[in-house]
């Protein structure tokens, strides 16, 4: 049976009223986790109000070591 481990990444938004996410930094972080075997399960923002976001939260998962059958 496959056993999973999870990780949560929180990216803060910028801008005067928030809601601006540096796309390059965000993509770099996603690629870094992907290189480590993490897969995105969910991505959502937290509301700051008036349609702006305070932070973006990404949930990753990957199989725990030894839980996969040999290839």
HTML snippet that shows the backbone in 3Dmol.js (N, CA, C, O; Angstrom):
<script src="https://3Dmol.org/build/3Dmol-min.js"></script>
<div id="view" style="width:600px;height:400px;position:relative"></div>
<script>
const pdb = `
ATOM      1  N   UNK A   1       0.841  -1.169   0.000  1.00  0.00           N
ATOM      2  CA  UNK A   1       0.000   0.000   0.000  1.00  0.00           C
ATOM      3  C   UNK A   1       0.899   1.249   0.000  1.00  0.00           C
ATOM      4  O   UNK A   1       1.902   1.305   0.711  1.00  0.00           O
ATOM      5  N   UNK A   2       0.521   2.238  -0.804  1.00  0.00           N
ATOM      6  CA  UNK A   2       1.279   3.483  -0.854  1.00  0.00           C
ATOM      7  C   UNK A   2       0.920   4.338   0.353  1.00  0.00           C
ATOM      8  O   UNK A   2      -0.253   4.525   0.675  1.00  0.00           O
ATOM      9  N   UNK A   3       1.942   4.846   1.005  1.00  0.00           N
ATOM     10  CA  UNK A   3       1.767   5.783   2.113  1.00  0.00           C
ATOM     11  C   UNK A   3       2.263   7.136   1.641  1.00  0.00           C
ATOM     12  O   UNK A   3       3.282   7.223   0.955  1.00  0.00           O
ATOM     13  N   UNK A   4       1.556   8.183   2.002  1.00  0.00           N
ATOM     14  CA  UNK A   4       1.861   9.525   1.520  1.00  0.00           C
ATOM     15  C   UNK A   4       2.372  10.421   2.634  1.00  0.00           C
ATOM     16  O   UNK A   4       2.028  10.247   3.804  1.00  0.00           O
ATOM     17  N   UNK A   5       3.200  11.383   2.248  1.00  0.00           N
ATOM     18  CA  UNK A   5       3.564  12.476   3.141  1.00  0.00           C
ATOM     19  C   UNK A   5       3.148  13.772   2.448  1.00  0.00           C
ATOM     20  O   UNK A   5       3.110  13.848   1.220  1.00  0.00           O
ATOM     21  N   UNK A   6       2.839  14.786   3.249  1.00  0.00           N
ATOM     22  CA  UNK A   6       2.313  16.040   2.731  1.00  0.00           C
ATOM     23  C   UNK A   6       3.162  17.211   3.193  1.00  0.00           C
ATOM     24  O   UNK A   6       3.822  17.162   4.231  1.00  0.00           O
ATOM     25  N   UNK A   7       3.125  18.265   2.390  1.00  0.00           N
ATOM     26  CA  UNK A   7       3.839  19.491   2.735  1.00  0.00           C
ATOM     27  C   UNK A   7       2.989  20.674   2.290  1.00  0.00           C
ATOM     28  O   UNK A   7       2.336  20.615   1.248  1.00  0.00           O
ATOM     29  N   UNK A   8       2.997  21.747   3.074  1.00  0.00           N
ATOM     30  CA  UNK A   8       2.252  22.950   2.743  1.00  0.00           C
ATOM     31  C   UNK A   8       3.224  24.106   2.548  1.00  0.00           C
ATOM     32  O   UNK A   8       4.110  24.339   3.371  1.00  0.00           O
ATOM     33  N   UNK A   9       3.041  24.824   1.443  1.00  0.00           N
ATOM     34  CA  UNK A   9       3.848  26.001   1.136  1.00  0.00           C
ATOM     35  C   UNK A   9       2.931  27.218   1.199  1.00  0.00           C
ATOM     36  O   UNK A   9       1.839  27.205   0.631  1.00  0.00           O
ATOM     37  N   UNK A  10       3.369  28.264   1.885  1.00  0.00           N
ATOM     38  CA  UNK A  10       2.591  29.496   1.990  1.00  0.00           C
ATOM     39  C   UNK A  10       3.396  30.618   1.331  1.00  0.00           C
ATOM     40  O   UNK A  10       4.504  30.933   1.766  1.00  0.00           O
ATOM     41  N   UNK A  11       2.833  31.215   0.282  1.00  0.00           N
ATOM     42  CA  UNK A  11       3.472  32.322  -0.424  1.00  0.00           C
ATOM     43  C   UNK A  11       2.703  33.598  -0.101  1.00  0.00           C
ATOM     44  O   UNK A  11       1.498  33.675  -0.344  1.00  0.00           O
ATOM     45  N   UNK A  12       3.383  34.586   0.438  1.00  0.00           N
ATOM     46  CA  UNK A  12       2.744  35.855   0.779  1.00  0.00           C
ATOM     47  C   UNK A  12       2.584  36.702  -0.477  1.00  0.00           C
ATOM     48  O   UNK A  12       3.426  36.666  -1.375  1.00  0.00           O
ATOM     49  N   UNK A  13       1.506  37.458  -0.529  1.00  0.00           N
ATOM     50  CA  UNK A  13       1.286  38.369  -1.643  1.00  0.00           C
ATOM     51  C   UNK A  13       1.818  39.744  -1.277  1.00  0.00           C
ATOM     52  O   UNK A  13       2.002  40.055  -0.100  1.00  0.00           O
ATOM     53  N   UNK A  14       2.062  40.561  -2.286  1.00  0.00           N
ATOM     54  CA  UNK A  14       2.576  41.910  -2.064  1.00  0.00           C
ATOM     55  C   UNK A  14       1.621  42.935  -2.621  1.00  0.00           C
ATOM     56  O   UNK A  14       0.450  42.651  -2.872  1.00  0.00           O
ATOM     57  N   UNK A  15       2.130  44.113  -2.808  1.00  0.00           N
ATOM     58  CA  UNK A  15       1.315  45.204  -3.322  1.00  0.00           C
ATOM     59  C   UNK A  15       0.730  46.019  -2.193  1.00  0.00           C
ATOM     60  O   UNK A  15       0.697  45.572  -1.046  1.00  0.00           O
ATOM     61  N   UNK A  16       0.270  47.206  -2.511  1.00  0.00           N
ATOM     62  CA  UNK A  16      -0.266  48.127  -1.504  1.00  0.00           C
ATOM     63  C   UNK A  16      -1.429  47.505  -0.741  1.00  0.00           C
ATOM     64  O   UNK A  16      -1.486  47.588   0.486  1.00  0.00           O
ATOM     65  N   UNK A  17      -2.348  46.888  -1.459  1.00  0.00           N
ATOM     66  CA  UNK A  17      -3.490  46.239  -0.820  1.00  0.00           C
ATOM     67  C   UNK A  17      -3.387  44.719  -0.849  1.00  0.00           C
ATOM     68  O   UNK A  17      -4.365  44.029  -0.562  1.00  0.00           O
ATOM     69  N   UNK A  18      -2.228  44.197  -1.188  1.00  0.00           N
ATOM     70  CA  UNK A  18      -2.053  42.749  -1.289  1.00  0.00           C
ATOM     71  C   UNK A  18      -2.609  42.220  -2.591  1.00  0.00           C
ATOM     72  O   UNK A  18      -3.095  42.980  -3.429  1.00  0.00           O
ATOM     73  N   UNK A  19      -2.535  40.932  -2.751  1.00  0.00           N
ATOM     74  CA  UNK A  19      -3.121  40.295  -3.924  1.00  0.00           C
ATOM     75  C   UNK A  19      -2.186  40.131  -5.095  1.00  0.00           C
ATOM     76  O   UNK A  19      -2.558  39.504  -6.087  1.00  0.00           O
ATOM     77  N   UNK A  20      -0.973  40.678  -5.019  1.00  0.00           N
ATOM     78  CA  UNK A  20      -0.027  40.534  -6.115  1.00  0.00           C
ATOM     79  C   UNK A  20       0.987  39.453  -5.755  1.00  0.00           C
ATOM     80  O   UNK A  20       1.663  39.522  -4.728  1.00  0.00           O
ATOM     81  N   UNK A  21       1.071  38.465  -6.624  1.00  0.00           N
ATOM     82  CA  UNK A  21       1.978  37.344  -6.414  1.00  0.00           C
ATOM     83  C   UNK A  21       3.065  37.394  -7.474  1.00  0.00           C
ATOM     84  O   UNK A  21       2.769  37.514  -8.663  1.00  0.00           O
ATOM     85  N   UNK A  22       4.302  37.303  -7.058  1.00  0.00           N
ATOM     86  CA  UNK A  22       5.402  37.284  -8.017  1.00  0.00           C
ATOM     87  C   UNK A  22       5.375  35.936  -8.727  1.00  0.00           C
ATOM     88  O   UNK A  22       5.766  34.917  -8.157  1.00  0.00           O
ATOM     89  N   UNK A  23       4.914  35.935  -9.966  1.00  0.00           N
ATOM     90  CA  UNK A  23       4.727  34.685 -10.704  1.00  0.00           C
ATOM     91  C   UNK A  23       6.031  33.924 -10.890  1.00  0.00           C
ATOM     92  O   UNK A  23       6.045  32.695 -10.831  1.00  0.00           O
ATOM     93  N   UNK A  24       7.114  34.635 -11.112  1.00  0.00           N
ATOM     94  CA  UNK A  24       8.419  33.986 -11.314  1.00  0.00           C
ATOM     95  C   UNK A  24       8.856  33.242 -10.050  1.00  0.00           C
ATOM     96  O   UNK A  24       9.276  32.087 -10.120  1.00  0.00           O
ATOM     97  N   UNK A  25       8.758  33.908  -8.893  1.00  0.00           N
ATOM     98  CA  UNK A  25       9.117  33.270  -7.621  1.00  0.00           C
ATOM     99  C   UNK A  25       8.217  32.072  -7.344  1.00  0.00           C
ATOM    100  O   UNK A  25       8.678  31.026  -6.886  1.00  0.00           O
ATOM    101  N   UNK A  26       6.920  32.239  -7.631  1.00  0.00           N
ATOM    102  CA  UNK A  26       5.960  31.160  -7.410  1.00  0.00           C
ATOM    103  C   UNK A  26       6.306  29.949  -8.269  1.00  0.00           C
ATOM    104  O   UNK A  26       6.330  28.819  -7.781  1.00  0.00           O
ATOM    105  N   UNK A  27       6.572  30.187  -9.538  1.00  0.00           N
ATOM    106  CA  UNK A  27       6.929  29.095 -10.450  1.00  0.00           C
ATOM    107  C   UNK A  27       8.246  28.432 -10.038  1.00  0.00           C
ATOM    108  O   UNK A  27       8.375  27.209 -10.095  1.00  0.00           O
ATOM    109  N   UNK A  28       9.211  29.237  -9.628  1.00  0.00           N
ATOM    110  CA  UNK A  28      10.486  28.679  -9.163  1.00  0.00           C
ATOM    111  C   UNK A  28      10.295  27.753  -7.969  1.00  0.00           C
ATOM    112  O   UNK A  28      10.907  26.687  -7.899  1.00  0.00           O
ATOM    113  N   UNK A  29       9.442  28.164  -7.025  1.00  0.00           N
ATOM    114  CA  UNK A  29       9.163  27.329  -5.855  1.00  0.00           C
ATOM    115  C   UNK A  29       8.481  26.022  -6.263  1.00  0.00           C
ATOM    116  O   UNK A  29       8.857  24.949  -5.791  1.00  0.00           O
ATOM    117  N   UNK A  30       7.477  26.115  -7.140  1.00  0.00           N
ATOM    118  CA  UNK A  30       6.789  24.905  -7.600  1.00  0.00           C
ATOM    119  C   UNK A  30       7.765  23.949  -8.278  1.00  0.00           C
ATOM    120  O   UNK A  30       7.725  22.743  -8.032  1.00  0.00           O
ATOM    121  N   UNK A  31       8.633  24.476  -9.124  1.00  0.00           N
ATOM    122  CA  UNK A  31       9.615  23.631  -9.814  1.00  0.00           C
ATOM    123  C   UNK A  31      10.611  23.009  -8.839  1.00  0.00           C
ATOM    124  O   UNK A  31      11.013  21.859  -9.010  1.00  0.00           O
ATOM    125  N   UNK A  32      11.005  23.763  -7.822  1.00  0.00           N
ATOM    126  CA  UNK A  32      11.936  23.226  -6.816  1.00  0.00           C
ATOM    127  C   UNK A  32      11.319  22.029  -6.099  1.00  0.00           C
ATOM    128  O   UNK A  32      11.974  21.003  -5.915  1.00  0.00           O
ATOM    129  N   UNK A  33      10.052  22.163  -5.692  1.00  0.00           N
ATOM    130  CA  UNK A  33       9.384  21.049  -5.023  1.00  0.00           C
ATOM    131  C   UNK A  33       9.163  19.882  -5.981  1.00  0.00           C
ATOM    132  O   UNK A  33       9.276  18.722  -5.584  1.00  0.00           O
ATOM    133  N   UNK A  34       8.851  20.182  -7.233  1.00  0.00           N
ATOM    134  CA  UNK A  34       8.681  19.129  -8.233  1.00  0.00           C
ATOM    135  C   UNK A  34       9.955  18.313  -8.412  1.00  0.00           C
ATOM    136  O   UNK A  34       9.896  17.093  -8.565  1.00  0.00           O
ATOM    137  N   UNK A  35      11.100  18.979  -8.395  1.00  0.00           N
ATOM    138  CA  UNK A  35      12.388  18.281  -8.516  1.00  0.00           C
ATOM    139  C   UNK A  35      12.629  17.340  -7.332  1.00  0.00           C
ATOM    140  O   UNK A  35      13.356  16.355  -7.457  1.00  0.00           O
ATOM    141  N   UNK A  36      12.022  17.643  -6.194  1.00  0.00           N
ATOM    142  CA  UNK A  36      12.170  16.808  -4.998  1.00  0.00           C
ATOM    143  C   UNK A  36      11.106  15.717  -4.922  1.00  0.00           C
ATOM    144  O   UNK A  36      11.017  14.999  -3.927  1.00  0.00           O
ATOM    145  N   UNK A  37      10.290  15.595  -5.987  1.00  0.00           N
ATOM    146  CA  UNK A  37       9.296  14.529  -6.035  1.00  0.00           C
ATOM    147  C   UNK A  37       7.920  14.899  -5.506  1.00  0.00           C
ATOM    148  O   UNK A  37       7.048  14.036  -5.405  1.00  0.00           O
ATOM    149  N   UNK A  38       7.709  16.175  -5.163  1.00  0.00           N
ATOM    150  CA  UNK A  38       6.418  16.608  -4.651  1.00  0.00           C
ATOM    151  C   UNK A  38       5.466  16.889  -5.802  1.00  0.00           C
ATOM    152  O   UNK A  38       5.879  17.381  -6.852  1.00  0.00           O
ATOM    153  N   UNK A  39       4.189  16.575  -5.602  1.00  0.00           N
ATOM    154  CA  UNK A  39       3.132  16.814  -6.575  1.00  0.00           C
ATOM    155  C   UNK A  39       2.086  17.729  -5.944  1.00  0.00           C
ATOM    156  O   UNK A  39       1.690  17.518  -4.798  1.00  0.00           O
ATOM    157  N   UNK A  40       1.633  18.749  -6.687  1.00  0.00           N
ATOM    158  CA  UNK A  40       0.617  19.664  -6.176  1.00  0.00           C
ATOM    159  C   UNK A  40      -0.720  18.935  -6.078  1.00  0.00           C
ATOM    160  O   UNK A  40      -1.178  18.314  -7.037  1.00  0.00           O
ATOM    161  N   UNK A  41      -1.329  19.023  -4.913  1.00  0.00           N
ATOM    162  CA  UNK A  41      -2.642  18.432  -4.676  1.00  0.00           C
ATOM    163  C   UNK A  41      -3.713  19.520  -4.713  1.00  0.00           C
ATOM    164  O   UNK A  41      -4.805  19.313  -5.243  1.00  0.00           O
ATOM    165  N   UNK A  42      -3.390  20.675  -4.148  1.00  0.00           N
ATOM    166  CA  UNK A  42      -4.355  21.763  -4.072  1.00  0.00           C
ATOM    167  C   UNK A  42      -3.622  23.090  -3.996  1.00  0.00           C
ATOM    168  O   UNK A  42      -2.501  23.163  -3.493  1.00  0.00           O
ATOM    169  N   UNK A  43      -4.259  24.138  -4.498  1.00  0.00           N
ATOM    170  CA  UNK A  43      -3.707  25.490  -4.434  1.00  0.00           C
ATOM    171  C   UNK A  43      -4.880  26.447  -4.245  1.00  0.00           C
ATOM    172  O   UNK A  43      -5.852  26.394  -4.998  1.00  0.00           O
ATOM    173  N   UNK A  44      -4.793  27.319  -3.244  1.00  0.00           N
ATOM    174  CA  UNK A  44      -5.876  28.257  -2.979  1.00  0.00           C
ATOM    175  C   UNK A  44      -5.323  29.505  -2.317  1.00  0.00           C
ATOM    176  O   UNK A  44      -4.208  29.499  -1.796  1.00  0.00           O
ATOM    177  N   UNK A  45      -6.104  30.571  -2.338  1.00  0.00           N
ATOM    178  CA  UNK A  45      -5.691  31.814  -1.696  1.00  0.00           C
ATOM    179  C   UNK A  45      -6.563  32.085  -0.478  1.00  0.00           C
ATOM    180  O   UNK A  45      -7.678  31.576  -0.362  1.00  0.00           O
ATOM    181  N   UNK A  46      -6.032  32.891   0.419  1.00  0.00           N
ATOM    182  CA  UNK A  46      -6.812  33.298   1.581  1.00  0.00           C
ATOM    183  C   UNK A  46      -7.273  34.727   1.345  1.00  0.00           C
ATOM    184  O   UNK A  46      -6.481  35.575   0.934  1.00  0.00           O
ATOM    185  N   UNK A  47      -8.521  34.994   1.596  1.00  0.00           N
ATOM    186  CA  UNK A  47      -9.130  36.282   1.306  1.00  0.00           C
ATOM    187  C   UNK A  47      -8.678  37.342   2.305  1.00  0.00           C
ATOM    188  O   UNK A  47      -8.668  37.134   3.518  1.00  0.00           O
ATOM    189  N   UNK A  48      -8.308  38.472   1.747  1.00  0.00           N
ATOM    190  CA  UNK A  48      -7.951  39.637   2.564  1.00  0.00           C
ATOM    191  C   UNK A  48      -9.109  40.613   2.610  1.00  0.00           C
ATOM    192  O   UNK A  48      -9.222  41.435   3.518  1.00  0.00           O
ATOM    193  N   UNK A  49      -9.970  40.501   1.601  1.00  0.00           N
ATOM    194  CA  UNK A  49     -11.139  41.374   1.508  1.00  0.00           C
ATOM    195  C   UNK A  49     -11.114  42.167   0.219  1.00  0.00           C
ATOM    196  O   UNK A  49     -10.047  42.425  -0.339  1.00  0.00           O
ATOM    197  N   UNK A  50     -12.292  42.554  -0.255  1.00  0.00           N
ATOM    198  CA  UNK A  50     -12.414  43.356  -1.464  1.00  0.00           C
ATOM    199  C   UNK A  50     -11.758  42.684  -2.677  1.00  0.00           C
ATOM    200  O   UNK A  50     -11.274  43.372  -3.575  1.00  0.00           O
ATOM    201  N   UNK A  51     -11.738  41.363  -2.708  1.00  0.00           N
ATOM    202  CA  UNK A  51     -11.195  40.636  -3.846  1.00  0.00           C
ATOM    203  C   UNK A  51      -9.692  40.473  -3.856  1.00  0.00           C
ATOM    204  O   UNK A  51      -9.136  39.989  -4.842  1.00  0.00           O
ATOM    205  N   UNK A  52      -9.017  40.863  -2.785  1.00  0.00           N
ATOM    206  CA  UNK A  52      -7.566  40.688  -2.724  1.00  0.00           C
ATOM    207  C   UNK A  52      -7.227  39.467  -1.871  1.00  0.00           C
ATOM    208  O   UNK A  52      -8.056  38.974  -1.106  1.00  0.00           O
ATOM    209  N   UNK A  53      -6.012  39.002  -2.019  1.00  0.00           N
ATOM    210  CA  UNK A  53      -5.551  37.810  -1.298  1.00  0.00           C
ATOM    211  C   UNK A  53      -4.393  38.168  -0.386  1.00  0.00           C
ATOM    212  O   UNK A  53      -3.552  38.998  -0.733  1.00  0.00           O
ATOM    213  N   UNK A  54      -4.354  37.553   0.756  1.00  0.00           N
ATOM    214  CA  UNK A  54      -3.262  37.762   1.697  1.00  0.00           C
ATOM    215  C   UNK A  54      -2.104  36.820   1.390  1.00  0.00           C
ATOM    216  O   UNK A  54      -0.939  37.213   1.445  1.00  0.00           O
ATOM    217  N   UNK A  55      -2.440  35.565   1.063  1.00  0.00           N
ATOM    218  CA  UNK A  55      -1.411  34.559   0.785  1.00  0.00           C
ATOM    219  C   UNK A  55      -1.989  33.482  -0.120  1.00  0.00           C
ATOM    220  O   UNK A  55      -3.203  33.305  -0.218  1.00  0.00           O
ATOM    221  N   UNK A  56      -1.090  32.776  -0.771  1.00  0.00           N
ATOM    222  CA  UNK A  56      -1.466  31.633  -1.595  1.00  0.00           C
ATOM    223  C   UNK A  56      -0.884  30.400  -0.916  1.00  0.00           C
ATOM    224  O   UNK A  56       0.295  30.369  -0.561  1.00  0.00           O
ATOM    225  N   UNK A  57      -1.715  29.400  -0.743  1.00  0.00           N
ATOM    226  CA  UNK A  57      -1.293  28.169  -0.061  1.00  0.00           C
ATOM    227  C   UNK A  57      -1.326  27.023  -1.053  1.00  0.00           C
ATOM    228  O   UNK A  57      -2.316  26.814  -1.754  1.00  0.00           O
ATOM    229  N   UNK A  58      -0.223  26.280  -1.100  1.00  0.00           N
ATOM    230  CA  UNK A  58      -0.104  25.130  -1.995  1.00  0.00           C
ATOM    231  C   UNK A  58       0.125  23.892  -1.138  1.00  0.00           C
ATOM    232  O   UNK A  58       0.980  23.892  -0.253  1.00  0.00           O
ATOM    233  N   UNK A  59      -0.645  22.835  -1.404  1.00  0.00           N
ATOM    234  CA  UNK A  59      -0.490  21.569  -0.693  1.00  0.00           C
ATOM    235  C   UNK A  59       0.124  20.563  -1.663  1.00  0.00           C
ATOM    236  O   UNK A  59      -0.370  20.374  -2.775  1.00  0.00           O
ATOM    237  N   UNK A  60       1.204  19.922  -1.229  1.00  0.00           N
ATOM    238  CA  UNK A  60       1.915  18.923  -2.018  1.00  0.00           C
ATOM    239  C   UNK A  60       1.799  17.559  -1.352  1.00  0.00           C
ATOM    240  O   UNK A  60       1.534  17.456  -0.154  1.00  0.00           O
ATOM    241  N   UNK A  61       2.002  16.512  -2.150  1.00  0.00           N
ATOM    242  CA  UNK A  61       2.128  15.161  -1.592  1.00  0.00           C
ATOM    243  C   UNK A  61       3.185  14.408  -2.393  1.00  0.00           C
ATOM    244  O   UNK A  61       3.464  14.734  -3.546  1.00  0.00           O
ATOM    245  N   UNK A  62       3.762  13.400  -1.757  1.00  0.00           N
ATOM    246  CA  UNK A  62       4.666  12.468  -2.426  1.00  0.00           C
ATOM    247  C   UNK A  62       4.660  11.166  -1.640  1.00  0.00           C
ATOM    248  O   UNK A  62       4.386  11.161  -0.440  1.00  0.00           O
ATOM    249  N   UNK A  63       4.962  10.063  -2.316  1.00  0.00           N
ATOM    250  CA  UNK A  63       5.002   8.785  -1.601  1.00  0.00           C
ATOM    251  C   UNK A  63       6.111   8.796  -0.544  1.00  0.00           C
ATOM    252  O   UNK A  63       7.195   9.335  -0.766  1.00  0.00           O
ATOM    253  N   UNK A  64       5.815   8.194   0.598  1.00  0.00           N
ATOM    254  CA  UNK A  64       6.853   8.036   1.620  1.00  0.00           C
ATOM    255  C   UNK A  64       7.877   7.038   1.110  1.00  0.00           C
ATOM    256  O   UNK A  64       7.544   6.126   0.353  1.00  0.00           O
ATOM    257  N   UNK A  65       9.114   7.214   1.525  1.00  0.00           N
ATOM    258  CA  UNK A  65      10.177   6.283   1.119  1.00  0.00           C
ATOM    259  C   UNK A  65       9.806   4.857   1.479  1.00  0.00           C
ATOM    260  O   UNK A  65       9.355   4.577   2.590  1.00  0.00           O
ATOM    261  N   UNK A  66       9.999   3.982   0.548  1.00  0.00           N
ATOM    262  CA  UNK A  66       9.764   2.558   0.789  1.00  0.00           C
ATOM    263  C   UNK A  66       8.333   2.108   0.650  1.00  0.00           C
ATOM    264  O   UNK A  66       8.047   0.926   0.839  1.00  0.00           O
ATOM    265  N   UNK A  67       7.410   3.017   0.323  1.00  0.00           N
ATOM    266  CA  UNK A  67       6.012   2.584   0.239  1.00  0.00           C
ATOM    267  C   UNK A  67       5.617   2.167  -1.167  1.00  0.00           C
ATOM    268  O   UNK A  67       4.525   1.637  -1.370  1.00  0.00           O
ATOM    269  N   UNK A  68       6.487   2.398  -2.140  1.00  0.00           N
ATOM    270  CA  UNK A  68       6.188   2.000  -3.516  1.00  0.00           C
ATOM    271  C   UNK A  68       6.793   0.632  -3.799  1.00  0.00           C
ATOM    272  O   UNK A  68       7.889   0.330  -3.326  1.00  0.00           O
ATOM    273  N   UNK A  69       6.096  -0.193  -4.561  1.00  0.00           N
ATOM    274  CA  UNK A  69       6.670  -1.482  -4.939  1.00  0.00           C
ATOM    275  C   UNK A  69       7.850  -1.279  -5.898  1.00  0.00           C
ATOM    276  O   UNK A  69       7.892  -0.271  -6.603  1.00  0.00           O
ATOM    277  N   UNK A  70       8.798  -2.204  -5.940  1.00  0.00           N
ATOM    278  CA  UNK A  70       9.939  -2.065  -6.850  1.00  0.00           C
ATOM    279  C   UNK A  70       9.458  -2.012  -8.308  1.00  0.00           C
ATOM    280  O   UNK A  70       8.482  -2.663  -8.680  1.00  0.00           O
ATOM    281  N   UNK A  71      10.157  -1.231  -9.108  1.00  0.00           N
ATOM    282  CA  UNK A  71       9.793  -1.080 -10.521  1.00  0.00           C
ATOM    283  C   UNK A  71      10.228  -2.272 -11.340  1.00  0.00           C
ATOM    284  O   UNK A  71       9.999  -2.308 -12.549  1.00  0.00           O
TER     285      UNK A  71
END
`;
const viewer = $3Dmol.createViewer("view");
viewer.addModel(pdb, "pdb");
viewer.setStyle({}, {cartoon: {color: "spectrum"}});
viewer.zoomTo();
viewer.render();
</script>
